[in-house]
Amino acid sequence: MKKIAIFGGTFNPVHNGHLHLCNEMQLRFHFDKILLIPTNIPPHKKCMNLASNEERYTMLQLATNGNPLYEISDIEFRLKGKSYTYNTIQALKKDYHDCEFYLLIGSDMLKIFDQWYRYQDILKEVTVIVGAREQSEYQELIKMKKDKFQETDKLQIIDISVLPKSSTEIREAIQNKLDLSNSLSPSVLAYIQSHNLYQ
C-alpha cells in the first residue's frame, strides 16, 4: 500500500522551511509521494496580502523543481469555499485508492487542532504527524497530545531539526528589501520579484 503525505497551507509564499519540514519527515517515514496542497480560503486565520491561487500554485511548482517525490494538488481550489482538511481528505480518497494517508502539520497547528472541523474524524482517517518547530516545544507537544487527544496512535510528535521561518516574516522581509537567498529558492524569489508580489 502506498504511503501518501498531505502537507497543506497557504504557502504565501512557499519557503525553504516548508520543504525542510517535508524532507525531514521523508527521512523518517519514506513516503511514496508528498502532496503539497495550497489552501483556497484558510478557515483558521485571516491572510493579509494573499497571492492569487495561480501564483501560489506556480511558486510551489518552482520550489519543487520537478522533484518526483512532490505533487502539487489544486484540489482545494476545485472544492472552492473554505478549505477544511476533513473535506480535502474525503476528496483525495476518491482520487487515490488503496493508499495510506499521513497529514503533516507544524507545531502551531497542533495547538489549535482540536478547533479544526471534524478533527476527531480526521484522526480516524489519517495519521497526523507533527513536526516541532523549536526543540523546546517537543516536550510541550508530547504533554498536549496526552492531555487533549485520546487516539494517540494516530497522532505522532516528531522531534526534528527545523528552519524557524514563517511566511509572515518573509513577506515583511520582502517589503523591507532584505536578503532572502537563504529563505526562498532562487526561482521563487525571481518569480516574486518579477510579479511584484508582497510589495
Secondary structure, 3 states (H helix, E strand, C coil): CEEEEEEEECCCCCCHHHHHHHHHHHHHHCCCEEEEEECCECCCCCCCCCCCHHHHHHHHHHHHCCCCCEEECCHHHHHCCECCHHHHHHHHHHHCCCEEEEEEEEHHHHCCHHHCCCHHHHHHHCEEEEECCCCCHHHHHHHHHHHHCCCHHHEEEECCCCCCCCHHHHHHHHHCCCCCCCCCCHHHHHHHHHCCCCC
